[in-house]
Amino acid sequence: MRIAVAGSIATDILMTFPGRFKDQFLEEQMHKVSLSFLVDELVVHRGGVGANICYGMAQLGYPSLLVGSVGADFAEYGAALTEAGVDISHVRVCENVHTARFTCTTDLDANQIASFYTGAMAEARELDLGAIHQATGGVDLVLIGADDPAAMIKHTELAKQHGIAIAADPSQQLARMDGEDIRKLVDGAAYLFSNEYEAGLMVQKTGWSHGELLERVGIRVTTHGGDGVVIEDAGGILAKVPAVPAPGLVDPTGGGDAFRAGYLTGRASGLDHEAAAQLGCTLATTVLETVGTQEYTLDHTTFLERLTTAYGANAATTAKQALTSR
């Protein structure tokens, strides 16, 4: 099964201020704030939901096709993805803007001041999923993740025109999109991904009840953080899978992307929903215990040992078959 992942590609610049923001603000001057913070630490991480998911699939040994828009500064990032095994041949490079960038400063109380530069992501709408489908000999499933909203709608429409199954994953863009656009993204999807909060927001914005949403999609996958994941269709619950404990949790960013990478790898390899979710939950915990969403290199032996501890030897045997089937 050829899987394309259409979603954001971004660079995260993270800084640490060794003080407290609240101590720097003057109440009587809040109408004209002008502050500069001397930071002690700066790290740069590669990110974006599309790239994160493709990276996770590559770590599991499954090929995927990244579809997104980047700037002229993408060369080093692109080389790293290629080395990891991600196909970036259909990533659009925009020479006049930078790759999307998230810049964030965190203080001692974990308060954050951040900004997000959309940059090249805004030009993702220029990509033609239909042309990519034809050029690659056929895409079987496309995950449409958070990206330029117009691009998400366009990808969905083209996927339907070309008979490509859709995994709808609007996630962070739910807050920005209206009900009509969300209904376009969701209706007819083979898979619908969200976390628990997003599931409620989807009901509110679309006007469709939980049951009505289930009638409009094939499979609904809802993550519940430390409580695991629930997978269901219109007929009822197909699987409930607990999360893998993460005693070494250091960074919650990217856990959901890693789950999707593992789950899709499992499903594409022929695993049932429960086994695929176990693969996804184990990969998610690996990422939660790593600073940065693409800063890990997966050792399959250690990975399977952890999956065995969480779900048992039979589950690990099934997962191993998926990891070695290519």
C-alpha positions in Angstrom: 0.0 0.0 0.0 1.4 3.4 -1.0 0.7 6.0 1.7 1.0 9.8 1.1 1.1 12.2 4.0 0.0 15.7 3.3 0.7 18.1 6.2 2.9 20.8 7.6 6.6 20.9 7.5 8.2 23.3 9.9 11.2 24.2 12.0 10.9 24.7 15.7 13.2 27.2 17.4 13.0 26.7 21.2 14.6 29.0 23.8 14.7 29.0 27.6 14.5 32.2 29.7 16.0 31.6 33.2 13.5 33.9 34.9 9.8 34.5 35.0 7.9 36.6 32.5 5.5 37.9 35.1 8.4 39.7 36.9 9.2 41.6 33.7 5.7 43.1 33.1 4.7 46.5 34.6 1.0 46.7 35.1 0.8 50.4 34.3 2.8 49.9 31.1 0.9 46.9 29.6 -0.5 49.1 26.8 3.0 49.6 25.3 5.1 46.5 26.1 8.6 46.5 24.8 10.7 43.6 26.2 13.8 41.6 25.2 14.7 38.4 27.0 18.3 37.2 27.3 18.0 33.4 27.0 20.4 30.7 28.2 19.4 27.9 25.8 18.4 27.7 22.1 17.7 24.5 20.3 16.4 24.0 16.7 14.2 20.9 15.9 12.7 19.6 12.8 9.0 19.3 12.9 5.6 19.7 11.3 2.9 17.0 11.4 3.4 15.7 7.9 7.2 15.4 8.3 6.8 13.9 11.8 4.5 11.2 10.6 6.6 10.3 7.6 9.7 10.2 9.8 8.0 7.8 12.2 6.9 5.5 9.4 10.4 5.5 8.1 11.8 4.5 11.5 9.4 1.5 11.5 10.7 0.6 8.0 7.6 1.5 6.0 7.9 3.9 3.0 5.8 7.0 2.8 5.5 10.0 0.5 5.7 13.4 2.1 3.5 16.1 0.4 4.0 19.7 1.6 5.4 23.1 0.8 8.8 24.4 2.1 11.1 27.3 1.6 14.5 27.7 0.1 16.1 27.0 3.5 14.9 23.4 3.4 18.0 21.7 2.0 19.5 20.5 5.3 16.1 19.4 6.6 15.3 17.6 3.4 18.7 15.8 3.4 18.0 14.6 6.9 14.5 13.3 5.9 16.0 11.6 2.9 18.7 9.9 5.0 16.0 8.7 7.3 14.1 7.1 4.4 11.4 9.6 3.7 10.5 10.3 0.0 10.5 14.1 -0.4 10.4 14.0 -4.2 7.0 15.7 -4.2 7.7 18.4 -1.6 7.2 21.8 -3.2 10.1 24.3 -2.7 9.2 28.0 -2.7 12.3 30.1 -3.4 10.9 33.4 -2.1 9.9 32.5 1.4 11.2 30.5 4.4 9.9 27.1 5.6 7.2 27.5 8.3 8.8 28.3 11.6 7.6 28.1 15.2 9.6 30.3 17.6 9.0 29.9 21.3 10.6 31.1 24.6 9.7 29.3 27.8 10.3 30.7 31.3 10.9 28.9 34.7 7.1 28.5 35.2 6.7 26.9 31.8 4.9 30.0 30.5 5.5 30.5 26.8 5.7 33.4 24.4 5.6 32.1 20.9 4.9 33.0 17.3 4.3 30.9 14.2 5.4 32.0 10.8 3.4 30.3 8.1 5.9 31.0 5.3 5.9 28.4 2.6 3.1 26.4 4.2 0.7 29.0 2.8 1.6 27.8 -0.7 0.7 24.1 -0.1 -2.5 24.9 -2.0 -0.4 25.0 -5.2 0.3 21.2 -4.9 -1.7 18.9 -7.1 -2.4 15.6 -5.4 -3.9 14.2 -8.5 -0.7 14.8 -10.5 1.3 13.2 -7.7 -1.0 10.2 -7.7 -0.4 9.7 -11.4 3.3 10.4 -11.3 3.9 7.8 -8.6 1.9 5.1 -10.1 -1.0 5.4 -7.7 -1.5 6.5 -4.0 -3.7 4.1 -2.1 -4.3 6.3 1.1 -3.5 9.9 1.8 -3.5 11.3 5.4 -4.5 14.9 5.2 -3.1 16.6 8.3 -2.9 20.1 9.6 -1.6 22.4 6.9 -2.7 25.4 4.9 -6.6 25.1 5.2 -7.2 25.8 1.5 -4.6 23.1 0.7 -6.4 20.6 3.0 -9.7 21.2 1.2 -8.1 20.9 -2.2 -6.3 17.7 -1.3 -9.5 16.2 0.0 -11.4 17.1 -3.2 -8.7 15.7 -5.5 -8.4 12.5 -3.4 -12.1 11.9 -3.9 -11.9 12.6 -7.6 -9.1 10.1 -8.0 -10.5 7.4 -5.8 -7.8 7.7 -3.1 -8.8 6.7 0.4 -8.5 9.5 2.9 -7.4 9.6 6.5 -8.7 12.9 7.8 -6.7 14.5 10.5 -7.5 18.2 10.8 -6.1 18.4 14.4 -4.7 21.9 15.1 -6.6 23.5 12.3 -10.0 22.7 13.7 -9.9 25.9 15.8 -9.4 28.0 12.6 -11.8 26.2 10.2 -15.5 26.6 10.1 -18.1 23.9 10.2 -18.6 23.7 6.5 -15.0 23.2 5.7 -14.6 20.6 8.5 -17.6 18.7 7.1 -15.8 18.7 3.7 -12.7 17.2 5.2 -14.4 14.5 7.3 -17.3 13.3 5.1 -16.5 10.1 3.4 -13.0 9.6 5.0 -11.8 6.0 5.4 -10.2 7.1 8.8 -10.8 10.0 11.1 -8.1 10.9 13.6 -8.5 13.2 16.6 -7.8 13.5 20.3 -10.6 13.6 22.8 -10.9 17.4 22.9 -10.8 17.7 19.1 -13.6 15.1 18.9 -15.8 17.3 21.0 -14.9 20.4 19.0 -15.7 18.6 15.8 -19.2 17.8 17.0 -19.7 21.4 18.0 -18.5 22.9 14.7 -20.0 20.4 12.3 -23.3 20.1 14.0 -23.1 16.4 13.6 -23.4 14.2 16.6 -20.8 11.5 17.5 -23.1 8.9 16.0 -23.6 10.9 12.8 -19.9 11.3 12.4 -19.4 7.6 12.7 -22.0 7.1 9.9 -20.0 9.4 7.6 -16.5 7.8 8.1 -15.1 4.3 7.9 -13.1 4.2 11.1 -12.8 6.7 13.9 -9.6 6.8 15.9 -9.7 8.9 19.1 -6.6 9.3 21.3 -7.0 9.9 25.0 -3.5 10.8 26.1 -2.4 8.6 29.0 -5.6 6.6 28.8 -4.8 5.2 25.4 -6.9 5.1 22.2 -10.4 4.1 21.2 -11.1 2.8 17.7 -14.7 2.5 16.5 -17.0 2.4 13.5 -20.8 2.8 13.0 -21.2 -0.7 14.5 -19.5 0.0 17.7 -16.1 -0.1 19.4 -13.5 -2.2 17.5 -10.6 -1.8 20.0 -9.6 -0.1 23.2 -5.8 0.0 23.6 -4.1 1.4 26.7 -1.2 3.7 26.4 2.4 2.5 27.0 3.6 4.0 30.3 6.1 6.8 29.8 8.1 7.1 33.0 10.8 9.1 31.2 8.4 11.7 29.7 10.4 14.8 28.8 8.4 16.4 25.9 4.7 15.8 25.0 5.2 17.3 21.5 4.8 14.8 18.6 3.2 11.9 20.5 0.1 12.0 18.4 2.0 12.1 15.1 4.1 9.1 16.2 0.9 7.2 17.1 -0.5 7.9 13.6 2.8 6.7 12.0 2.7 3.4 14.0 -1.0 2.8 13.5 -0.9 3.5 9.7 2.2 1.3 9.4 0.4 -1.5 11.2 -2.8 -1.2 9.1 -0.8 -1.0 5.8 1.1 -4.2 6.9 -2.2 -6.1 7.5 -2.5 -5.8 11.2 -6.0 -5.5 12.8 -6.9 -2.3 14.6 -5.8 -3.5 18.1 -2.4 -4.6 16.9 -1.9 -1.5 14.8 -2.8 0.7 17.7 -0.3 -1.1 20.0 2.4 -0.4 17.4 1.3 3.3 17.4 1.1 3.6 21.2 4.6 2.1 21.6 6.1 4.5 19.1 4.3 7.4 20.7 5.9 6.7 24.1 9.3 6.5 22.4 8.8 10.1 21.1 7.4 11.3 24.4 10.7 10.3 26.1 12.7 12.3 23.5 13.2 16.0 23.2 12.2 16.9 19.7 9.8 15.1 17.3 12.4 13.7 15.0 15.4 13.3 17.3 15.1 9.5 17.9 16.5 6.6 16.0 14.4 3.5 16.5 16.1 0.2 17.6 13.6 -2.5 16.6 14.8 -5.0 19.2 14.4 -2.5 22.1 11.1 -1.3 20.6 9.7 -4.9 20.5 10.9 -5.5 24.1 8.9 -2.5 25.2 5.8 -3.6 23.3 6.1 -7.0 24.9 6.2 -5.5 28.4 3.1 -3.4 27.6 1.0 -5.9 25.6 2.4 -9.4 25.9 4.5 -11.7 23.8 1.8 -12.5 21.3 1.3 -8.9 20.5 5.1 -8.5 20.0 5.2 -11.4 17.7 2.4 -9.9 15.5 4.2 -6.5 15.5 7.5 -8.1 14.5 5.8 -9.6 11.5 4.7 -6.1 10.4 8.2 -4.7 10.9 9.9 -7.4 8.9 7.3 -7.9 6.2 9.1 -5.6 3.7 
